[in-house]
Structures are given as C-alpha cells and as structure tokens.
Amino acid sequence: MARKSAVVPLTFEDVIGDLIFFKELVVPLSIELGRTVVDIQTFLDLEPGSIIELPKSAGETLDVYARNYLIMKAEVTVIEDSFGLRITEITNPWKRI
C-alpha cells in the first residue's frame, strides 16, 4: 500500500525565507497620488500653472505599486527636507513576492 504524505500549507514567512537569496534585487515602486480622466480639449489646454483636480481628498492614503500590482497603502510624511511614506496597510502580502 502506498504511503501518503501530509501536505503542509506554506506560510508567508516560509516563502520569504526561501527567497532570502534574492534580497539584493531592486524592486521599483510607484506611488500614485490619484488618477483622473480629462477630455482632449482640457488636455490640449494644459500649461505650466494649470491645475488638475484629483478625486482623492487631502490626507487620504496613497497607493504603492510594485510592477503594477497594488501592494501597500501609505501616507505622506516629511523627513527633514524630503518627503517619505509611512506604510499604513499591506494590501496582500502574497502579491509582494
């Protein structure tokens, strides 16, 4: 009679542990403030100083993408003279790998 082995589900930590050899790879991140659609006339009328209204409210979290996958939500913070992000939510840890 054939012996059946138990299938043990992998945890996120197990997978990350196996990927430790890839820790030197660079992952480009894109931070999205918002998206909108404009008609062609509005687009053609854009010039320095023009304002494009976005649907997000001030203080709302920003979307953080890695290779076009939404992976996190974050809020803007100031670090000395630069902007930074404070991560508020990991949308799906499996999409990070």
C-alpha positions as CSV (number, residue, x, y, z in Angstrom):
1,M,0.0,0.0,0.0
2,A,1.3,3.4,-1.0
3,R,2.1,5.8,1.9
4,K,0.5,9.2,1.7
5,S,2.4,12.2,2.9
6,A,0.7,15.0,4.6
7,V,0.5,18.3,2.7
8,V,1.6,21.2,4.9
9,P,0.5,24.6,3.7
10,L,3.2,27.2,3.3
11,T,3.1,30.3,5.4
12,F,4.2,33.7,4.1
13,E,7.3,33.5,6.3
14,D,8.3,30.2,4.8
15,V,8.2,31.6,1.3
16,I,10.1,34.7,2.3
17,G,12.7,32.5,4.0
18,D,13.2,30.6,0.7
19,L,13.6,33.9,-1.2
20,I,16.3,35.4,1.0
21,F,18.9,34.8,-1.8
22,F,17.1,37.4,-3.9
23,K,17.3,40.1,-1.2
24,E,19.8,42.2,-3.3
25,L,17.3,42.5,-6.2
26,V,15.9,46.0,-6.8
27,V,12.1,46.5,-6.9
28,P,10.9,49.7,-8.4
29,L,8.0,51.2,-6.6
30,S,5.4,53.7,-8.0
31,I,3.5,55.9,-5.7
32,E,0.1,57.0,-7.0
33,L,-1.4,60.3,-5.8
34,G,-4.6,59.8,-7.9
35,R,-6.0,59.2,-11.4
36,T,-8.4,61.2,-13.4
37,V,-9.7,61.5,-17.0
38,V,-9.8,64.7,-19.0
39,D,-11.3,65.4,-22.4
40,I,-8.9,66.2,-25.3
41,Q,-9.6,69.9,-25.2
42,T,-8.7,70.1,-21.5
43,F,-5.5,68.1,-22.2
44,L,-4.5,70.4,-25.1
45,D,-5.1,73.5,-22.9
46,L,-2.7,72.3,-20.2
47,E,0.2,74.7,-19.5
48,P,2.5,75.5,-16.6
49,G,0.3,76.6,-13.7
50,S,-2.7,74.6,-14.8
51,I,-4.4,72.6,-12.0
52,I,-5.8,69.1,-12.5
53,E,-8.2,68.1,-9.8
54,L,-7.9,64.6,-8.4
55,P,-10.6,62.5,-6.8
56,K,-8.7,61.8,-3.6
57,S,-9.0,64.1,-0.6
58,A,-6.1,65.7,1.1
59,G,-4.8,63.4,3.8
60,E,-6.1,60.2,2.1
61,T,-3.7,57.3,1.8
62,L,-1.6,56.9,-1.4
63,D,-1.4,53.7,-3.4
64,V,2.0,52.0,-3.6
65,Y,2.6,49.7,-6.6
66,A,5.4,47.2,-7.5
67,R,5.3,46.2,-11.1
68,N,1.8,47.5,-11.5
69,Y,0.5,45.5,-8.5
70,L,-1.1,47.4,-5.7
71,I,0.9,46.2,-2.7
72,M,0.5,48.8,0.0
73,K,-1.3,52.0,1.2
74,A,0.8,54.8,2.7
75,E,0.5,58.3,4.0
76,V,2.9,61.1,3.2
77,T,5.4,62.2,5.9
78,V,8.2,64.7,5.9
79,I,11.8,63.5,6.8
80,E,14.0,66.6,7.3
81,D,13.8,68.3,3.9
82,S,12.4,65.3,1.9
83,F,9.1,63.5,1.6
84,G,8.7,60.0,2.8
85,L,5.9,57.4,3.2
86,R,4.5,55.8,6.3
87,I,3.0,52.4,5.4
88,T,-0.5,52.1,6.7
89,E,-1.6,48.8,5.1
90,I,-0.2,45.9,3.3
91,T,-2.9,45.0,0.8
92,N,-2.0,41.4,0.1
93,P,1.4,40.0,1.4
94,W,1.4,37.3,-1.3
95,K,1.5,39.9,-4.0
96,R,4.7,41.2,-2.6
97,I,6.6,38.1,-3.7
